[in-house]
Amino acid sequence: MAESIPKKVVAVLKADPFMAQCCICGATPQWHHNFEYGRKAVNEPWCILPLCVVHHQGVREIKYRRLLDWAMLNRATDEELKKYSKAMNYKSKRSWLNMLFGQFSPKKMRDLYNSGEYGKSK
């Protein structure tokens, strides 16, 4: 998605250490709009994830999609998720992903990716 990110959101993202490296492998990132609502990219800090070129190109693959959604949904507050939970209950999806992968942390995400365990159920 080639959506323009508002300056206020850019400032928040630049100040967030999570955004300094690809959340999957730790390489130099680009910023990826991970969430669309009404067929439009959502420009809220929790919806934008740091991805290297390789992982940015693979965002439609289910193995990355689940990891990215896990990261994104855990960056959001319950109120932020409630705002978008019309057709899909995003709080429930976050709970399901946390059951699948465990409690989110950037290190755990990279460890899961490196181990290849991210595509398997517990």
C-alpha positions as protocol buffer text, in pm:
chain_id: "A"
residue {
  index: 1
  type: MET
  ca { x: 0 y: 0 z: 0 }
}
residue {
  index: 2
  type: ALA
  ca { x: 132 y: 340 z: -87 }
}
residue {
  index: 3
  type: GLU
  ca { x: -61 y: 539 z: 169 }
}
residue {
  index: 4
  type: SER
  ca { x: 77 y: 864 z: 302 }
}
residue {
  index: 5
  type: ILE
  ca { x: 136 y: 857 z: 678 }
}
residue {
  index: 6
  type: PRO
  ca { x: 39 y: 1178 z: 863 }
}
residue {
  index: 7
  type: LYS
  ca { x: 327 y: 1371 z: 1023 }
}
residue {
  index: 8
  type: LYS
  ca { x: 191 y: 1318 z: 1376 }
}
residue {
  index: 9
  type: VAL
  ca { x: 187 y: 940 z: 1324 }
}
residue {
  index: 10
  type: VAL
  ca { x: 537 y: 947 z: 1168 }
}
residue {
  index: 11
  type: ALA
  ca { x: 666 y: 1125 z: 1481 }
}
residue {
  index: 12
  type: VAL
  ca { x: 512 y: 857 z: 1706 }
}
residue {
  index: 13
  type: LEU
  ca { x: 655 y: 577 z: 1491 }
}
residue {
  index: 14
  type: LYS
  ca { x: 1004 y: 729 z: 1481 }
}
residue {
  index: 15
  type: ALA
  ca { x: 1005 y: 750 z: 1862 }
}
residue {
  index: 16
  type: ASP
  ca { x: 902 y: 383 z: 1899 }
}
residue {
  index: 17
  type: PRO
  ca { x: 1202 y: 144 z: 1935 }
}
residue {
  index: 18
  type: PHE
  ca { x: 985 y: -137 z: 1790 }
}
residue {
  index: 19
  type: MET
  ca { x: 988 y: 42 z: 1453 }
}
residue {
  index: 20
  type: ALA
  ca { x: 1370 y: 51 z: 1423 }
}
residue {
  index: 21
  type: GLN
  ca { x: 1408 y: -294 z: 1266 }
}
residue {
  index: 22
  type: CYS
  ca { x: 1206 y: -553 z: 1077 }
}
residue {
  index: 23
  type: CYS
  ca { x: 976 y: -712 z: 1333 }
}
residue {
  index: 24
  type: ILE
  ca { x: 1030 y: -1053 z: 1172 }
}
residue {
  index: 25
  type: CYS
  ca { x: 1406 y: -1074 z: 1110 }
}
residue {
  index: 26
  type: GLY
  ca { x: 1564 y: -756 z: 1254 }
}
residue {
  index: 27
  type: ALA
  ca { x: 1686 y: -613 z: 920 }
}
residue {
  index: 28
  type: THR
  ca { x: 1649 y: -250 z: 808 }
}
residue {
  index: 29
  type: PRO
  ca { x: 1276 y: -179 z: 777 }
}
residue {
  index: 30
  type: GLN
  ca { x: 1023 y: -12 z: 557 }
}
residue {
  index: 31
  type: TRP
  ca { x: 689 y: 74 z: 713 }
}
residue {
  index: 32
  type: HIS
  ca { x: 397 y: -151 z: 622 }
}
residue {
  index: 33
  type: HIS
  ca { x: 29 y: -64 z: 662 }
}
residue {
  index: 34
  type: ASN
  ca { x: -89 y: -395 z: 805 }
}
residue {
  index: 35
  type: PHE
  ca { x: -454 y: -306 z: 851 }
}
residue {
  index: 36
  type: GLU
  ca { x: -725 y: -194 z: 611 }
}
residue {
  index: 37
  type: TYR
  ca { x: -1071 y: -84 z: 711 }
}
residue {
  index: 38
  type: GLY
  ca { x: -1329 y: 2 z: 448 }
}
residue {
  index: 39
  type: ARG
  ca { x: -1070 y: -84 z: 180 }
}
residue {
  index: 40
  type: LYS
  ca { x: -841 y: 191 z: 308 }
}
residue {
  index: 41
  type: ALA
  ca { x: -513 y: 168 z: 499 }
}
residue {
  index: 42
  type: VAL
  ca { x: -550 y: 273 z: 861 }
}
residue {
  index: 43
  type: ASN
  ca { x: -294 y: 533 z: 968 }
}
residue {
  index: 44
  type: GLU
  ca { x: -277 y: 457 z: 1339 }
}
residue {
  index: 45
  type: PRO
  ca { x: 58 y: 368 z: 1496 }
}
residue {
  index: 46
  type: TRP
  ca { x: -51 y: 19 z: 1603 }
}
residue {
  index: 47
  type: CYS
  ca { x: -154 y: -64 z: 1242 }
}
residue {
  index: 48
  type: ILE
  ca { x: 186 y: 11 z: 1089 }
}
residue {
  index: 49
  type: LEU
  ca { x: 464 y: -246 z: 1121 }
}
residue {
  index: 50
  type: PRO
  ca { x: 836 y: -238 z: 1034 }
}
residue {
  index: 51
  type: LEU
  ca { x: 928 y: -489 z: 763 }
}
residue {
  index: 52
  type: CYS
  ca { x: 1242 y: -543 z: 559 }
}
residue {
  index: 53
  type: VAL
  ca { x: 1207 y: -551 z: 179 }
}
residue {
  index: 54
  type: VAL
  ca { x: 1188 y: -934 z: 169 }
}
residue {
  index: 55
  type: HIS
  ca { x: 916 y: -963 z: 433 }
}
residue {
  index: 56
  type: HIS
  ca { x: 732 y: -661 z: 294 }
}
residue {
  index: 57
  type: GLN
  ca { x: 705 y: -845 z: -37 }
}
residue {
  index: 58
  type: GLY
  ca { x: 573 y: -1157 z: 140 }
}
residue {
  index: 59
  type: VAL
  ca { x: 297 y: -996 z: 345 }
}
residue {
  index: 60
  type: ARG
  ca { x: 20 y: -1189 z: 170 }
}
residue {
  index: 61
  type: GLU
  ca { x: 166 y: -1528 z: 268 }
}
residue {
  index: 62
  type: ILE
  ca { x: -36 y: -1685 z: 550 }
}
residue {
  index: 63
  type: LYS
  ca { x: 278 y: -1774 z: 748 }
}
residue {
  index: 64
  type: TYR
  ca { x: 371 y: -1404 z: 770 }
}
residue {
  index: 65
  type: ARG
  ca { x: 13 y: -1278 z: 788 }
}
residue {
  index: 66
  type: ARG
  ca { x: -50 y: -1450 z: 1122 }
}
residue {
  index: 67
  type: LEU
  ca { x: 275 y: -1320 z: 1271 }
}
residue {
  index: 68
  type: LEU
  ca { x: 204 y: -968 z: 1149 }
}
residue {
  index: 69
  type: ASP
  ca { x: -152 y: -972 z: 1280 }
}
residue {
  index: 70
  type: TRP
  ca { x: -22 y: -1108 z: 1614 }
}
residue {
  index: 71
  type: ALA
  ca { x: 222 y: -815 z: 1641 }
}
residue {
  index: 72
  type: MET
  ca { x: -27 y: -555 z: 1524 }
}
residue {
  index: 73
  type: LEU
  ca { x: -320 y: -663 z: 1743 }
}
residue {
  index: 74
  type: ASN
  ca { x: -98 y: -678 z: 2051 }
}
residue {
  index: 75
  type: ARG
  ca { x: 19 y: -321 z: 1987 }
}
residue {
  index: 76
  type: ALA
  ca { x: -343 y: -200 z: 2004 }
}
residue {
  index: 77
  type: THR
  ca { x: -549 y: -122 z: 2312 }
}
residue {
  index: 78
  type: ASP
  ca { x: -888 y: -286 z: 2364 }
}
residue {
  index: 79
  type: GLU
  ca { x: -1052 y: 48 z: 2280 }
}
residue {
  index: 80
  type: GLU
  ca { x: -860 y: 79 z: 1955 }
}
residue {
  index: 81
  type: LEU
  ca { x: -966 y: -273 z: 1855 }
}
residue {
  index: 82
  type: LYS
  ca { x: -1327 y: -213 z: 1955 }
}
residue {
  index: 83
  type: LYS
  ca { x: -1342 y: 83 z: 1717 }
}
residue {
  index: 84
  type: TYR
  ca { x: -1282 y: -153 z: 1420 }
}
residue {
  index: 85
  type: SER
  ca { x: -1455 y: -469 z: 1548 }
}
residue {
  index: 86
  type: LYS
  ca { x: -1770 y: -458 z: 1338 }
}
residue {
  index: 87
  type: ALA
  ca { x: -1765 y: -761 z: 1107 }
}
residue {
  index: 88
  type: MET
  ca { x: -1460 y: -916 z: 1281 }
}
residue {
  index: 89
  type: ASN
  ca { x: -1397 y: -925 z: 1655 }
}
residue {
  index: 90
  type: TYR
  ca { x: -1031 y: -822 z: 1669 }
}
residue {
  index: 91
  type: LYS
  ca { x: -1003 y: -872 z: 2044 }
}
residue {
  index: 92
  type: SER
  ca { x: -1102 y: -1236 z: 1993 }
}
residue {
  index: 93
  type: LYS
  ca { x: -860 y: -1268 z: 1704 }
}
residue {
  index: 94
  type: ARG
  ca { x: -582 y: -1129 z: 1927 }
}
residue {
  index: 95
  type: SER
  ca { x: -673 y: -1383 z: 2199 }
}
residue {
  index: 96
  type: TRP
  ca { x: -664 y: -1666 z: 1943 }
}
residue {
  index: 97
  type: LEU
  ca { x: -324 y: -1557 z: 1812 }
}
residue {
  index: 98
  type: ASN
  ca { x: -193 y: -1530 z: 2169 }
}
residue {
  index: 99
  type: MET
  ca { x: -313 y: -1888 z: 2231 }
}
residue {
  index: 100
  type: LEU
  ca { x: -140 y: -1996 z: 1911 }
}
residue {
  index: 101
  type: PHE
  ca { x: 192 y: -1814 z: 1962 }
}
residue {
  index: 102
  type: GLY
  ca { x: 195 y: -1710 z: 2330 }
}
residue {
  index: 103
  type: GLN
  ca { x: 228 y: -1363 z: 2480 }
}
residue {
  index: 104
  type: PHE
  ca { x: 366 y: -1122 z: 2220 }
}
residue {
  index: 105
  type: SER
  ca { x: 712 y: -969 z: 2236 }
}
residue {
  index: 106
  type: PRO
  ca { x: 939 y: -860 z: 1948 }
}
residue {
  index: 107
  type: LYS
  ca { x: 1205 y: -1109 z: 2060 }
}
residue {
  index: 108
  type: LYS
  ca { x: 953 y: -1393 z: 2073 }
}
residue {
  index: 109
  type: MET
  ca { x: 834 y: -1306 z: 1723 }
}
residue {
  index: 110
  type: ARG
  ca { x: 1188 y: -1324 z: 1580 }
}
residue {
  index: 111
  type: ASP
  ca { x: 1258 y: -1645 z: 1776 }
}
residue {
  index: 112
  type: LEU
  ca { x: 940 y: -1806 z: 1635 }
}
residue {
  index: 113
  type: TYR
  ca { x: 1034 y: -1700 z: 1284 }
}
residue {
  index: 114
  type: ASN
  ca { x: 1390 y: -1830 z: 1318 }
}
residue {
  index: 115
  type: SER
  ca { x: 1272 y: -2162 z: 1463 }
}
residue {
  index: 116
  type: GLY
  ca { x: 1007 y: -2219 z: 1196 }
}
residue {
  index: 117
  type: GLU
  ca { x: 749 y: -2282 z: 1472 }
}
residue {
  index: 118
  type: TYR
  ca { x: 518 y: -2000 z: 1364 }
}
residue {
  index: 119
  type: GLY
  ca { x: 316 y: -2216 z: 1128 }
}
residue {
  index: 120
  type: LYS
  ca { x: 238 y: -2486 z: 1382 }
}
residue {
  index: 121
  type: SER
  ca { x: -37 y: -2505 z: 1644 }
}
residue {
  index: 122
  type: LYS
  ca { x: 43 y: -2561 z: 2010 }
}
